[in-house]
Amino acid sequence: MSEPKLRVLVADDQELVRAGFRMILEAQPDIEVVAEAPDGDAAVRLARRFRPDVVLMDVRMPGLDGLEATRRLLEPGGHDGAGSPPRVVILTTFDLDEYVYAALQSGASGFLLKDVSPEHLVGAVRTVAVGDALLAPSITRRLVERYARPTGGVEVAVAPAALASLTPRETEVFRLVARGMSNAEIAERLIVSEATVKTHVAGVLAKLGLRNRAQAVVFAYESGLVRAGAGPSAAAG
């Protein structure tokens, strides 16, 4: 019995972009494009109808934009069906975009530039489908430096109590997640199994009330656990 295909919805106001992505994705035996949407309203409606695993969401569309569509899909009950909401990947022509940062805050799993290579596009869909974030650490730091709320001594309201609830090992794993490391990389770093890392990551997300790893990265910077502008090593201590 064959494995079920990954179901993808492509939302973009440019028909050529949608057609190009469909052609690339459907050339893969494990991926199926179940719907295309020209705007945010259609994206939300079609996602609720077809229940895709992954939504590729353009940020700037007429009417309802990709940011608000993402919020509606990922809010509790927003996907209007049983099971988990879809993973949302933001599509943009800019790698530094306040809309991208806001979408990550809302629970998007990452973002792609529209000139992405076919191999990277396919890899991105498979990556977020299994729950990993799609965030290059260097680009994440640049986004944070430009758009994160300045702490200025005032931490995110939920940070003190929530962070205090983490165990020392969960905090250590959280910092490594914030560096953009995968479960396999964290396991190698800490000399534990990937299953153990997955358990710790799940614990962090549950205690902090976060949807996914991308949202965890944003929270790590905004709470002050990781310092923007200090390079990758800032996450380690």
C-alpha positions, 0 to 999 in steps of 0.5 A: 500500500503506497504512502499518502501524498503530501497535499499542497495548496498554492496561494498567489495572485500571479497565475504564472507563479501558481502554474510554475509551482504546480508543475514543479511539485506535481513532478514529485511522486509524493506531492499533490497540488490539491488547489490554487488560490488567487487571493487570501479569501480563496486560500482560506476557503479552499484550505478549509475545503481540501485540508492540505498538509502545506499551504504556500502563501503569497504575502501580498495579494489583493483583498485579504492578504497572506498575513491575515489569511495565515492568521485565520487558518492558524487560529484555534478552529480556523481551519474548520476541520478535525486534525491539525491545521496546515503548515503555512510557508510564506512566499515573498520577493523580499527576504526582509519583510515585516509581513514575513516576520508578522506571519512567523509570529502568527505561526507560519512555519517559515518562508521562501523567496519566489525565485527559489530553485525547484529542488529547494521548493520541493525540499521545503514542502517536505521539511515543513510537512514533518514539523520542522521550521524553514528558517535560515539562522542568518536571515532569521537574525536579520529579520529579528534585528529589524522587526522584533519588538525592542525589549528595552528592559520590558520582556514579552508578557508571557516570558518570565513565568513561561520560561521559568517553567522549562527544565534546564535541558528544555531551555538548552534545547530551546536555545539550539532550536533558536539557532535553527538547528534540526532535531538531528543536529541537536541530538548530535550536539547533546549526545542524545537520541532524536526521539529525546530531542523531539520530546523536549521540543514538544515540551517547550512548545506546549509550556510556552503555548507556541504552534511550531519551531518558527514561532519558537525562534521568534519568541526566543528573540523577543523574550530575550533568551537569545540576543539579536545581533550577537551572532549564532553563539548568542543562543548558547549562553 
